Amino acid sequence: MGNIEIIRTTIFDAKATTGVSTAQSVVGSDNVMVTIVGIDSPDLTIKCQGSMGASLASTILDGVPPVFSTAQSVTNMWDYVAMYDLEDGAFVDGDTGVVFSGSADTRQFIINTEPLLWVSFQVTARSAGNVSVVMLAVNNN
């Protein structure tokens, strides 16, 4: 039995604008749990983005994430990533994301990051409220 390393990262703390978080390395993480909290009558969508590297030539050693805030391309490879809802087992499509429509809520998800090197989160379609996101990565060494 190996060592278990747990990394807790605050991605957004009451973010009240649209935008993209800093890229987070998930190298060695089989799964990542994320808690998303929408407050103050949130009317917004949050999506997870993932990548195996910025380009076809990227390796685990170069440490170069894509620029999640700019368009996808052959030199900026990323896509939206699905999440598994821990409350009801629903699968949240990455292109759709988690939608808050005026009611405060706390949601918890698992993201299968086994094949990914990087994740990021994007707030879109915000017209009210704010959102906090905390990520828990578990590395089974």
N, CA, C and O atoms as a GROMACS GRO file, in nm:
protein
  564
    1MET      N    1   0.084  -0.117   0.000
    1MET     CA    2   0.000   0.000   0.000
    1MET      C    3   0.088   0.124   0.000
    1MET      O    4   0.180   0.135   0.081
    2GLY      N    5   0.060   0.217  -0.091
    2GLY     CA    6   0.144   0.336  -0.106
    2GLY      C    7   0.097   0.450  -0.018
    2GLY      O    8   0.004   0.437   0.060
    3ASN      N    9   0.166   0.560  -0.035
    3ASN     CA   10   0.132   0.682   0.038
    3ASN      C   11   0.017   0.753  -0.032
    3ASN      O   12   0.002   0.744  -0.154
    4ILE      N   13  -0.062   0.823   0.045
    4ILE     CA   14  -0.171   0.901  -0.010
    4ILE      C   15  -0.142   1.048   0.017
    4ILE      O   16  -0.118   1.088   0.131
    5GLU      N   17  -0.143   1.128  -0.088
    5GLU     CA   18  -0.121   1.272  -0.076
    5GLU      C   19  -0.250   1.343  -0.113
    5GLU      O   20  -0.310   1.316  -0.217
    6ILE      N   21  -0.294   1.434  -0.027
    6ILE     CA   22  -0.416   1.509  -0.051
    6ILE      C   23  -0.381   1.656  -0.068
    6ILE      O   24  -0.316   1.716   0.018
    7ILE      N   25  -0.424   1.714  -0.180
    7ILE     CA   26  -0.396   1.854  -0.209
    7ILE      C   27  -0.528   1.929  -0.221
    7ILE      O   28  -0.611   1.896  -0.306
    8ARG      N   29  -0.548   2.029  -0.135
    8ARG     CA   30  -0.669   2.110  -0.136
    8ARG      C   31  -0.635   2.248  -0.190
    8ARG      O   32  -0.545   2.315  -0.139
    9THR      N   33  -0.706   2.291  -0.293
    9THR     CA   34  -0.677   2.418  -0.359
    9THR      C   35  -0.805   2.499  -0.374
    9THR      O   36  -0.906   2.448  -0.422
   10THR      N   37  -0.800   2.626  -0.333
   10THR     CA   38  -0.913   2.716  -0.359
   10THR      C   39  -0.895   2.772  -0.499
   10THR      O   40  -0.797   2.840  -0.528
   11ILE      N   41  -0.990   2.743  -0.585
   11ILE     CA   42  -0.985   2.787  -0.724
   11ILE      C   43  -1.046   2.927  -0.737
   11ILE      O   44  -0.984   3.017  -0.793
   12PHE      N   45  -1.166   2.944  -0.685
   12PHE     CA   46  -1.234   3.074  -0.682
   12PHE      C   47  -1.285   3.097  -0.540
   12PHE      O   48  -1.334   3.004  -0.476
   13ASP      N   49  -1.274   3.220  -0.493
   13ASP     CA   50  -1.329   3.258  -0.364
   13ASP      C   51  -1.426   3.373  -0.387
   13ASP      O   52  -1.385   3.489  -0.398
   14ALA      N   53  -1.554   3.342  -0.394
   14ALA     CA   54  -1.661   3.441  -0.416
   14ALA      C   55  -1.637   3.520  -0.545
   14ALA      O   56  -1.645   3.643  -0.545
   15LYS      N   57  -1.609   3.450  -0.653
   15LYS     CA   58  -1.588   3.515  -0.783
   15LYS      C   59  -1.720   3.567  -0.837
   15LYS      O   60  -1.817   3.492  -0.853
   16ALA      N   61  -1.723   3.697  -0.865
   16ALA     CA   62  -1.847   3.763  -0.907
   16ALA      C   63  -1.836   3.820  -1.048
   16ALA      O   64  -1.903   3.918  -1.081
   17THR      N   65  -1.751   3.759  -1.130
   17THR     CA   66  -1.736   3.798  -1.270
   17THR      C   67  -1.717   3.673  -1.354
   17THR      O   68  -1.691   3.565  -1.300
   18THR      N   69  -1.729   3.686  -1.485
   18THR     CA   70  -1.693   3.574  -1.570
   18THR      C   71  -1.541   3.565  -1.576
   18THR      O   72  -1.471   3.660  -1.541
   19GLY      N   73  -1.490   3.452  -1.619
   19GLY     CA   74  -1.346   3.436  -1.632
   19GLY      C   75  -1.300   3.295  -1.606
   19GLY      O   76  -1.379   3.207  -1.573
   20VAL      N   77  -1.170   3.276  -1.623
   20VAL     CA   78  -1.107   3.144  -1.616
   20VAL      C   79  -1.005   3.143  -1.503
   20VAL      O   80  -0.933   3.241  -1.482
   21SER      N   81  -0.999   3.032  -1.430
   21SER     CA   82  -0.902   3.019  -1.321
   21SER      C   83  -0.763   2.990  -1.375
   21SER      O   84  -0.745   2.965  -1.495
   22THR      N   85  -0.668   2.993  -1.286
   22THR     CA   86  -0.532   2.951  -1.317
   22THR      C   87  -0.533   2.800  -1.342
   22THR      O   88  -0.608   2.727  -1.277
   23ALA      N   89  -0.452   2.754  -1.436
   23ALA     CA   90  -0.440   2.611  -1.464
   23ALA      C   91  -0.383   2.540  -1.341
   23ALA      O   92  -0.288   2.588  -1.278
   24GLN      N   93  -0.442   2.426  -1.308
   24GLN     CA   94  -0.398   2.346  -1.194
   24GLN      C   95  -0.344   2.212  -1.243
   24GLN      O   96  -0.411   2.142  -1.320
   25SER      N   97  -0.225   2.175  -1.200
   25SER     CA   98  -0.169   2.045  -1.236
   25SER      C   99  -0.243   1.936  -1.160
   25SER      O  100  -0.265   1.947  -1.039
   26VAL      N  101  -0.282   1.831  -1.231
   26VAL     CA  102  -0.345   1.715  -1.169
   26VAL      C  103  -0.266   1.588  -1.201
   26VAL      O  104  -0.320   1.477  -1.201
   27VAL      N  105  -0.138   1.605  -1.228
   27VAL     CA  106  -0.051   1.492  -1.258
   27VAL      C  107  -0.053   1.396  -1.139
   27VAL      O  108  -0.029   1.437  -1.026
   28GLY      N  109  -0.079   1.271  -1.165
   28GLY     CA  110  -0.080   1.169  -1.062
   28GLY      C  111  -0.211   1.154  -0.988
   28GLY      O  112  -0.225   1.065  -0.904
   29SER      N  113  -0.307   1.241  -1.016
   29SER     CA  114  -0.437   1.232  -0.949
   29SER      C  115  -0.530   1.144  -1.030
   29SER      O  116  -0.555   1.170  -1.147
   30ASP      N  117  -0.581   1.039  -0.966
   30ASP     CA  118  -0.676   0.952  -1.034
   30ASP      C  119  -0.810   1.021  -1.052
   30ASP      O  120  -0.871   1.015  -1.158
   31ASN      N  121  -0.853   1.086  -0.948
   31ASN     CA  122  -0.978   1.161  -0.949
   31ASN      C  123  -0.960   1.288  -0.870
   31ASN      O  124  -0.873   1.298  -0.782
   32VAL      N  125  -1.041   1.385  -0.901
   32VAL     CA  126  -1.042   1.511  -0.829
   32VAL      C  127  -1.185   1.536  -0.784
   32VAL      O  128  -1.279   1.520  -0.862
   33MET      N  129  -1.201   1.575  -0.658
   33MET     CA  130  -1.332   1.615  -0.609
   33MET      C  131  -1.335   1.767  -0.609
   33MET      O  132  -1.235   1.832  -0.576
   34VAL      N  133  -1.448   1.823  -0.646
   34VAL     CA  134  -1.462   1.968  -0.647
   34VAL      C  135  -1.594   2.004  -0.579
   34VAL      O  136  -1.697   1.943  -0.605
   35THR      N  137  -1.588   2.104  -0.493
   35THR     CA  138  -1.708   2.159  -0.431
   35THR      C  139  -1.731   2.296  -0.492
   35THR      O  140  -1.641   2.381  -0.494
   36ILE      N  141  -1.851   2.318  -0.542
   36ILE     CA  142  -1.889   2.443  -0.606
   36ILE      C  143  -2.003   2.503  -0.525
   36ILE      O  144  -2.105   2.439  -0.504
   37VAL      N  145  -1.985   2.628  -0.479
   37VAL     CA  146  -2.083   2.694  -0.396
   37VAL      C  147  -2.128   2.823  -0.466
   37VAL      O  148  -2.049   2.915  -0.485
   38GLY      N  149  -2.255   2.827  -0.503
   38GLY     CA  150  -2.313   2.947  -0.562
   38GLY      C  151  -2.390   3.022  -0.454
   38GLY      O  152  -2.476   2.963  -0.388
   39ILE      N  153  -2.362   3.153  -0.436
   39ILE     CA  154  -2.428   3.230  -0.332
   39ILE      C  155  -2.476   3.366  -0.383
   39ILE      O  156  -2.442   3.406  -0.494
   40ASP      N  157  -2.553   3.434  -0.301
   40ASP     CA  158  -2.609   3.565  -0.334
   40ASP      C  159  -2.693   3.560  -0.460
   40ASP      O  160  -2.669   3.636  -0.554
   41SER      N  161  -2.790   3.471  -0.463
   41SER     CA  162  -2.880   3.454  -0.578
   41SER      C  163  -2.802   3.434  -0.708
   41SER      O  164  -2.818   3.512  -0.802
   42PRO      N  165  -2.718   3.332  -0.713
   42PRO     CA  166  -2.630   3.315  -0.830
   42PRO      C  167  -2.708   3.284  -0.958
   42PRO      O  168  -2.798   3.200  -0.959
   43ASP      N  169  -2.672   3.352  -1.061
   43ASP     CA  170  -2.725   3.326  -1.195
   43ASP      C  171  -2.603   3.319  -1.285
   43ASP      O  172  -2.559   3.420  -1.342
   44LEU      N  173  -2.548   3.198  -1.297
   44LEU     CA  174  -2.421   3.180  -1.368
   44LEU      C  175  -2.401   3.033  -1.402
   44LEU      O  176  -2.475   2.946  -1.355
   45THR      N  177  -2.302   3.008  -1.484
   45THR     CA  178  -2.264   2.871  -1.520
   45THR      C  179  -2.115   2.855  -1.492
   45THR      O  180  -2.036   2.946  -1.518
   46ILE      N  181  -2.077   2.739  -1.440
   46ILE     CA  182  -1.936   2.709  -1.421
   46ILE      C  183  -1.903   2.578  -1.491
   46ILE      O  184  -1.976   2.479  -1.479
   47LYS      N  185  -1.792   2.580  -1.563
   47LYS     CA  186  -1.750   2.464  -1.642
   47LYS      C  187  -1.608   2.424  -1.604
   47LYS      O  188  -1.526   2.508  -1.566
   48CYS      N  189  -1.579   2.295  -1.614
   48CYS     CA  190  -1.444   2.244  -1.594
   48CYS      C  191  -1.378   2.229  -1.730
   48CYS      O  192  -1.440   2.182  -1.825
   49GLN      N  193  -1.252   2.268  -1.737
   49GLN     CA  194  -1.172   2.252  -1.859
   49GLN      C  195  -1.056   2.158  -1.829
   49GLN      O  196  -1.004   2.158  -1.717
   50GLY      N  197  -1.016   2.079  -1.926
   50GLY     CA  198  -0.906   1.986  -1.906
   50GLY      C  199  -0.816   1.976  -2.026
   50GLY      O  200  -0.856   2.007  -2.138
   51SER      N  201  -0.692   1.931  -2.002
   51SER     CA  202  -0.596   1.918  -2.111
   51SER      C  203  -0.489   1.817  -2.075
   51SER      O  204  -0.455   1.798  -1.959
   52MET      N  205  -0.436   1.752  -2.179
   52MET     CA  206  -0.321   1.664  -2.161
   52MET      C  207  -0.192   1.736  -2.197
   52MET      O  208  -0.085   1.676  -2.196
   53GLY      N  209  -0.201   1.865  -2.227
   53GLY     CA  210  -0.084   1.947  -2.258
   53GLY      C  211  -0.120   2.052  -2.362
   53GLY      O  212  -0.219   2.039  -2.433
   54ALA      N  213  -0.039   2.155  -2.370
   54ALA     CA  214  -0.070   2.268  -2.457
   54ALA      C  215  -0.068   2.234  -2.605
   54ALA      O  216  -0.142   2.295  -2.683
   55SER      N  217   0.014   2.139  -2.645
   55SER     CA  218   0.024   2.108  -2.787
   55SER      C  219   0.054   1.960  -2.808
   55SER      O  220   0.071   1.885  -2.711
   56LEU      N  221   0.059   1.919  -2.932
   56LEU     CA  222   0.090   1.779  -2.963
   56LEU      C  223   0.227   1.739  -2.912
   56LEU      O  224   0.251   1.622  -2.883
   57ALA      N  225   0.318   1.836  -2.900
   57ALA     CA  226   0.455   1.808  -2.856
   57ALA      C  227   0.472   1.815  -2.705
   57ALA      O  228   0.579   1.783  -2.653
   58SER      N  229   0.367   1.856  -2.632
   58SER     CA  230   0.378   1.869  -2.486
   58SER      C  231   0.404   1.734  -2.421
   58SER      O  232   0.356   1.630  -2.467
   59THR      N  233   0.481   1.739  -2.315
   59THR     CA  234   0.507   1.619  -2.236
   59THR      C  235   0.478   1.650  -2.090
   59THR      O  236   0.460   1.765  -2.052
   60ILE      N  237   0.474   1.547  -2.010
   60ILE     CA  238   0.452   1.565  -1.867
   60ILE      C  239   0.566   1.645  -1.805
   60ILE      O  240   0.548   1.708  -1.701
   61LEU      N  241   0.682   1.644  -1.868
   61LEU     CA  242   0.799   1.711  -1.813
   61LEU      C  243   0.807   1.859  -1.847
   61LEU      O  244   0.873   1.934  -1.775
   62ASP      N  245   0.742   1.903  -1.955
   62ASP     CA  246   0.761   2.043  -1.994
   62ASP      C  247   0.680   2.140  -1.908
   62ASP      O  248   0.710   2.259  -1.904
   63GLY      N  249   0.578   2.091  -1.839
   63GLY     CA  250   0.503   2.175  -1.747
   63GLY      C  251   0.432   2.292  -1.810
   63GLY      O  252   0.411   2.394  -1.744
   64VAL      N  253   0.394   2.280  -1.937
   64VAL     CA  254   0.331   2.391  -2.007
   64VAL      C  255   0.182   2.362  -2.024
   64VAL      O  256   0.143   2.277  -2.103
   65PRO      N  257   0.098   2.435  -1.949
   65PRO     CA  258  -0.046   2.416  -1.966
   65PRO      C  259  -0.096   2.494  -2.086
   65PRO      O  260  -0.027   2.585  -2.133
   66PRO      N  261  -0.212   2.462  -2.135
   66PRO     CA  262  -0.272   2.545  -2.238
   66PRO      C  263  -0.318   2.676  -2.175
   66PRO      O  264  -0.320   2.690  -2.053
   67VAL      N  265  -0.353   2.771  -2.259
   67VAL     CA  266  -0.411   2.896  -2.210
   67VAL      C  267  -0.562   2.877  -2.217
   67VAL      O  268  -0.623   2.898  -2.322
   68PHE      N  269  -0.621   2.838  -2.105
   68PHE     CA  270  -0.762   2.803  -2.101
   68PHE      C  271  -0.854   2.920  -2.135
   68PHE      O  272  -0.971   2.899  -2.168
   69SER      N  273  -0.804   3.041  -2.126
   69SER     CA  274  -0.888   3.159  -2.153
   69SER      C  275  -0.890   3.199  -2.300
   69SER      O  276  -0.959   3.294  -2.336
   70THR      N  277  -0.816   3.128  -2.384
   70THR     CA  278  -0.817   3.159  -2.528
   70THR      C  279  -0.868   3.038  -2.607
   70THR      O  280  -0.882   2.928  -2.553
   71ALA      N  281  -0.894   3.061  -2.733
   71ALA     CA  282  -0.956   2.958  -2.819
   71ALA      C  283  -0.872   2.831  -2.827
   71ALA      O  284  -0.749   2.834  -2.820
   72GLN      N  285  -0.943   2.720  -2.843
   72GLN     CA  286  -0.879   2.590  -2.864
   72GLN      C  287  -0.812   2.589  -3.001
   72GLN      O  288  -0.865   2.645  -3.098
   73SER      N  289  -0.696   2.523  -3.010
   73SER     CA  290  -0.626   2.509  -3.138
   73SER      C  291  -0.526   2.395  -3.124
   73SER      O  292  -0.513   2.335  -3.017
   74VAL      N  293  -0.457   2.364  -3.231
   74VAL     CA  294  -0.357   2.256  -3.228
   74VAL      C  295  -0.240   2.292  -3.137
   74VAL      O  296  -0.168   2.203  -3.091
   75THR      N  297  -0.219   2.421  -3.110
   75THR     CA  298  -0.113   2.463  -3.019
   75THR      C  299  -0.169   2.509  -2.884
   75THR      O  300  -0.093   2.557  -2.799
   76ASN      N  301  -0.298   2.496  -2.864
   76ASN     CA  302  -0.363   2.531  -2.738
   76ASN      C  303  -0.477   2.432  -2.714
   76ASN      O  304  -0.595   2.466  -2.720
   77MET      N  305  -0.438   2.308  -2.686
   77MET     CA  306  -0.533   2.197  -2.680
   77MET      C  307  -0.598   2.185  -2.544
   77MET      O  308  -0.532   2.156  -2.444
   78TRP      N  309  -0.730   2.207  -2.540
   78TRP     CA  310  -0.809   2.185  -2.420
   78TRP      C  311  -0.954   2.164  -2.463
   78TRP      O  312  -0.992   2.193  -2.576
   79ASP      N  313  -1.034   2.111  -2.370
   79ASP     CA  314  -1.176   2.095  -2.396
   79ASP      C  315  -1.248   2.097  -2.262
   79ASP      O  316  -1.185   2.085  -2.157
   80TYR      N  317  -1.379   2.113  -2.266
   80TYR     CA  318  -1.459   2.106  -2.145
   80TYR      C  319  -1.468   1.961  -2.100
   80TYR      O  320  -1.472   1.870  -2.183
   81VAL      N  321  -1.471   1.940  -1.969
   81VAL     CA  322  -1.465   1.807  -1.911
   81VAL      C  323  -1.594   1.780  -1.831
   81VAL      O  324  -1.640   1.867  -1.757
   82ALA      N  325  -1.649   1.661  -1.845
   82ALA     CA  326  -1.768   1.621  -1.772
   82ALA      C  327  -1.737   1.602  -1.624
   82ALA      O  328  -1.623   1.574  -1.586
   83MET      N  329  -1.840   1.616  -1.543
   83MET     CA  330  -1.828   1.594  -1.399
   83MET      C  331  -1.940   1.500  -1.354
   83MET      O  332  -2.049   1.501  -1.412
   84TYR      N  333  -1.913   1.422  -1.252
   84TYR     CA  334  -2.009   1.327  -1.196
   84TYR      C  335  -2.062   1.385  -1.065
   84TYR      O  336  -1.985   1.407  -0.972
   85ASP      N  337  -2.192   1.411  -1.057
   85ASP     CA  338  -2.256   1.472  -0.941
   85ASP      C  339  -2.266   1.371  -0.827
   85ASP      O  340  -2.325   1.265  -0.844
   86LEU      N  341  -2.208   1.403  -0.712
   86LEU     CA  342  -2.210   1.311  -0.598
   86LEU      C  343  -2.345   1.306  -0.529
   86LEU      O  344  -2.370   1.213  -0.452
   87GLU      N  345  -2.433   1.403  -0.553
   87GLU     CA  346  -2.565   1.404  -0.490
   87GLU      C  347  -2.658   1.300  -0.551
   87GLU      O  348  -2.719   1.220  -0.480
   88ASP      N  349  -2.670   1.303  -0.682
   88ASP     CA  350  -2.770   1.218  -0.746
   88ASP      C  351  -2.714   1.127  -0.855
   88ASP      O  352  -2.790   1.056  -0.922
   89GLY      N  353  -2.583   1.128  -0.872
   89GLY     CA  354  -2.521   1.041  -0.971
   89GLY      C  355  -2.534   1.091  -1.114
   89GLY      O  356  -2.495   1.020  -1.207
   90ALA      N  357  -2.586   1.211  -1.134
   90ALA     CA  358  -2.602   1.264  -1.269
   90ALA      C  359  -2.466   1.296  -1.331
   90ALA      O  360  -2.371   1.334  -1.261
   91PHE      N  361  -2.459   1.280  -1.460
   91PHE     CA  362  -2.340   1.312  -1.536
   91PHE      C  363  -2.360   1.450  -1.595
   91PHE      O  364  -2.453   1.470  -1.673
   92VAL      N  365  -2.274   1.546  -1.560
   92VAL     CA  366  -2.286   1.683  -1.609
   92VAL      C  367  -2.197   1.699  -1.731
   92VAL      O  368  -2.074   1.693  -1.719
   93ASP      N  369  -2.257   1.720  -1.846
   93ASP     CA  370  -2.183   1.739  -1.971
   93ASP      C  371  -2.089   1.858  -1.959
   93ASP      O  372  -2.128   1.964  -1.910
   94GLY      N  373  -1.966   1.841  -2.003
   94GLY     CA  374  -1.867   1.947  -1.994
   94GLY      C  375  -1.905   2.073  -2.068
   94GLY      O  376  -1.879   2.183  -2.020
   95ASP      N  377  -1.967   2.059  -2.184
   95ASP     CA  378  -2.008   2.176  -2.262
   95ASP      C  379  -2.122   2.252  -2.194
   95ASP      O  380  -2.138   2.372  -2.215
   96THR      N  381  -2.202   2.183  -2.113
   96THR     CA  382  -2.314   2.245  -2.043
   96THR      C  383  -2.271   2.308  -1.912
   96THR      O  384  -2.309   2.421  -1.882
   97GLY      N  385  -2.192   2.236  -1.833
   97GLY     CA  386  -2.147   2.284  -1.705
   97GLY      C  387  -2.256   2.281  -1.599
   97GLY      O  388  -2.364   2.227  -1.620
   98VAL      N  389  -2.224   2.340  -1.485
   98VAL     CA  390  -2.316   2.347  -1.372
   98VAL      C  391  -2.384   2.483  -1.377
   98VAL      O  392  -2.318   2.587  -1.374
   99VAL      N  393  -2.516   2.481  -1.385
   99VAL     CA  394  -2.594   2.604  -1.401
   99VAL      C  395  -2.662   2.639  -1.269
   99VAL      O  396  -2.733   2.556  -1.211
  100PHE      N  397  -2.642   2.762  -1.223
  100PHE     CA  398  -2.713   2.817  -1.108
  100PHE      C  399  -2.814   2.916  -1.162
  100PHE      O  400  -2.779   3.002  -1.243
  101SER      N  401  -2.939   2.906  -1.119
  101SER     CA  402  -3.046   2.991  -1.171
  101SER      C  403  -3.118   3.067  -1.059
  101SER      O  404  -3.240   3.061  -1.047
  102GLY      N  405  -3.041   3.138  -0.979
  102GLY     CA  406  -3.100   3.224  -0.877
  102GLY      C  407  -3.106   3.168  -0.737
  102GLY      O  408  -3.132   3.243  -0.643
  103SER      N  409  -3.083   3.039  -0.719
  103SER     CA  410  -3.088   2.978  -0.586
  103SER      C  411  -2.949   2.939  -0.540
  103SER      O  412  -2.874   2.874  -0.612
  104ALA      N  413  -2.916   2.979  -0.418
  104ALA     CA  414  -2.788   2.940  -0.360
  104ALA      C  415  -2.785   2.788  -0.342
  104ALA      O  416  -2.886   2.727  -0.311
  105ASP      N  417  -2.668   2.729  -0.363
  105ASP     CA  418  -2.656   2.584  -0.351
  105ASP      C  419  -2.510   2.547  -0.336
  105ASP      O  420  -2.420   2.619  -0.380
  106THR      N  421  -2.487   2.433  -0.273
  106THR     CA  422  -2.355   2.372  -0.267
  106THR      C  423  -2.362   2.240  -0.340
  106THR      O  424  -2.448   2.157  -0.312
  107ARG      N  425  -2.272   2.222  -0.436
  107ARG     CA  426  -2.271   2.101  -0.518
  107ARG      C  427  -2.133   2.036  -0.509
  107ARG      O  428  -2.032   2.106  -0.495
  108GLN      N  429  -2.129   1.903  -0.516
  108GLN     CA  430  -2.002   1.830  -0.511
  108GLN      C  431  -1.994   1.735  -0.629
  108GLN      O  432  -2.091   1.668  -0.664
  109PHE      N  433  -1.876   1.730  -0.689
  109PHE     CA  434  -1.855   1.652  -0.811
  109PHE      C  435  -1.721   1.578  -0.806
  109PHE      O  436  -1.628   1.618  -0.736
  110ILE      N  437  -1.715   1.469  -0.881
  110ILE     CA  438  -1.590   1.399  -0.909
  110ILE      C  439  -1.556   1.424  -1.055
  110ILE      O  440  -1.643   1.419  -1.142
  111ILE      N  441  -1.429   1.450  -1.081
  111ILE     CA  442  -1.380   1.468  -1.217
  111ILE      C  443  -1.275   1.360  -1.241
  111ILE      O  444  -1.178   1.350  -1.166
  112ASN      N  445  -1.293   1.280  -1.344
  112ASN     CA  446  -1.194   1.178  -1.377
  112ASN      C  447  -1.078   1.247  -1.446
  112ASN      O  448  -1.086   1.283  -1.564
  113THR      N  449  -0.969   1.265  -1.373
  113THR     CA  450  -0.852   1.334  -1.427
  113THR      C  451  -0.738   1.240  -1.463
  113THR      O  452  -0.629   1.284  -1.498
  114GLU      N  453  -0.763   1.110  -1.454
  114GLU     CA  454  -0.655   1.014  -1.476
  114GLU      C  455  -0.576   1.039  -1.605
  114GLU      O  456  -0.453   1.031  -1.601
  115PRO      N  457  -0.640   1.070  -1.718
  115PRO     CA  458  -0.560   1.094  -1.838
  115PRO      C  459  -0.518   1.239  -1.856
  115PRO      O  460  -0.449   1.270  -1.953
  116LEU      N  461  -0.556   1.329  -1.766
  116LEU     CA  462  -0.530   1.471  -1.783
  116LEU      C  463  -0.405   1.516  -1.707
  116LEU      O  464  -0.364   1.454  -1.609
  117LEU      N  465  -0.346   1.626  -1.754
  117LEU     CA  466  -0.235   1.689  -1.684
  117LEU      C  467  -0.277   1.819  -1.618
  117LEU      O  468  -0.220   1.860  -1.517
  118TRP      N  469  -0.379   1.885  -1.676
  118TRP     CA  470  -0.420   2.018  -1.630
  118TRP      C  471  -0.572   2.029  -1.624
  118TRP      O  472  -0.642   1.972  -1.707
  119VAL      N  473  -0.622   2.103  -1.526
  119VAL     CA  474  -0.762   2.142  -1.523
  119VAL      C  475  -0.771   2.291  -1.489
  119VAL      O  476  -0.679   2.350  -1.433
  120SER      N  477  -0.884   2.347  -1.526
  120SER     CA  478  -0.914   2.486  -1.496
  120SER      C  479  -1.066   2.496  -1.485
  120SER      O  480  -1.137   2.404  -1.524
  121PHE      N  481  -1.115   2.607  -1.433
  121PHE     CA  482  -1.259   2.628  -1.422
  121PHE      C  483  -1.294   2.763  -1.484
  121PHE      O  484  -1.218   2.859  -1.473
  122GLN      N  485  -1.410   2.767  -1.548
  122GLN     CA  486  -1.453   2.888  -1.618
  122GLN      C  487  -1.593   2.927  -1.572
  122GLN      O  488  -1.684   2.844  -1.570
  123VAL      N  489  -1.609   3.054  -1.535
  123VAL     CA  490  -1.741   3.109  -1.505
  123VAL      C  491  -1.791   3.177  -1.631
  123VAL      O  492  -1.724   3.263  -1.687
  124THR      N  493  -1.911   3.138  -1.674
  124THR     CA  494  -1.970   3.197  -1.794
  124THR      C  495  -2.112   3.244  -1.762
  124THR      O  496  -2.167   3.209  -1.657
  125ALA      N  497  -2.168   3.320  -1.850
  125ALA     CA  498  -2.309   3.361  -1.845
  125ALA      C  499  -2.351   3.413  -1.708
  125ALA      O  500  -2.462   3.384  -1.662
  126ARG      N  501  -2.265   3.489  -1.643
  126ARG     CA  502  -2.298   3.540  -1.509
  126ARG      C  503  -2.375   3.671  -1.519
  126ARG      O  504  -2.335   3.764  -1.589
  127SER      N  505  -2.488   3.675  -1.446
  127SER     CA  506  -2.562   3.802  -1.437
  127SER      C  507  -2.588   3.840  -1.292
  127SER      O  508  -2.630   3.953  -1.266
  128ALA      N  509  -2.564   3.749  -1.196
  128ALA     CA  510  -2.585   3.780  -1.055
  128ALA      C  511  -2.512   3.680  -0.968
  128ALA      O  512  -2.478   3.570  -1.012
  129GLY      N  513  -2.488   3.720  -0.842
  129GLY     CA  514  -2.429   3.631  -0.744
  129GLY      C  515  -2.282   3.605  -0.765
  129GLY      O  516  -2.215   3.671  -0.845
  130ASN      N  517  -2.231   3.507  -0.690
  130ASN     CA  518  -2.091   3.470  -0.704
  130ASN      C  519  -2.074   3.321  -0.676
  130ASN      O  520  -2.166   3.252  -0.633
  131VAL      N  521  -1.954   3.274  -0.702
  131VAL     CA  522  -1.927   3.131  -0.691
  131VAL      C  523  -1.790   3.109  -0.628
  131VAL      O  524  -1.695   3.182  -0.656
  132SER      N  525  -1.783   3.008  -0.544
  132SER     CA  526  -1.656   2.963  -0.487
  132SER      C  527  -1.634   2.819  -0.530
  132SER      O  528  -1.729   2.740  -0.538
  133VAL      N  529  -1.509   2.785  -0.558
  133VAL     CA  530  -1.474   2.650  -0.601
  133VAL      C  531  -1.352   2.604  -0.524
  133VAL      O  532  -1.249   2.672  -0.521
  134VAL      N  533  -1.364   2.487  -0.461
  134VAL     CA  534  -1.251   2.426  -0.391
  134VAL      C  535  -1.227   2.288  -0.451
  134VAL      O  536  -1.321   2.210  -0.469
  135MET      N  537  -1.101   2.258  -0.484
  135MET     CA  538  -1.065   2.132  -0.548
  135MET      C  539  -0.982   2.048  -0.451
  135MET      O  540  -0.893   2.100  -0.384
  136LEU      N  541  -1.014   1.920  -0.444
  136LEU     CA  542  -0.940   1.826  -0.361
  136LEU      C  543  -0.885   1.716  -0.451
  136LEU      O  544  -0.962   1.636  -0.506
  137ALA      N  545  -0.754   1.712  -0.467
  137ALA     CA  546  -0.690   1.611  -0.549
  137ALA      C  547  -0.627   1.506  -0.459
  137ALA      O  548  -0.557   1.540  -0.364
  138VAL      N  549  -0.651   1.380  -0.488
  138VAL     CA  550  -0.595   1.271  -0.410
  138VAL      C  551  -0.500   1.192  -0.501
  138VAL      O  552  -0.540   1.139  -0.604
  139ASN      N  553  -0.375   1.187  -0.458
  139ASN     CA  554  -0.273   1.116  -0.532
  139ASN      C  555  -0.238   0.988  -0.456
  139ASN      O  556  -0.189   0.994  -0.343
  140ASN      N  557  -0.263   0.875  -0.517
  140ASN     CA  558  -0.228   0.746  -0.456
  140ASN      C  559  -0.092   0.704  -0.508
  140ASN      O  560  -0.082   0.641  -0.614
  141ASN      N  561   0.010   0.737  -0.435
  141ASN     CA  562   0.148   0.706  -0.478
  141ASN      C  563   0.186   0.564  -0.445
  141ASN      O  564   0.298   0.521  -0.474
   0.00000   0.00000   0.00000
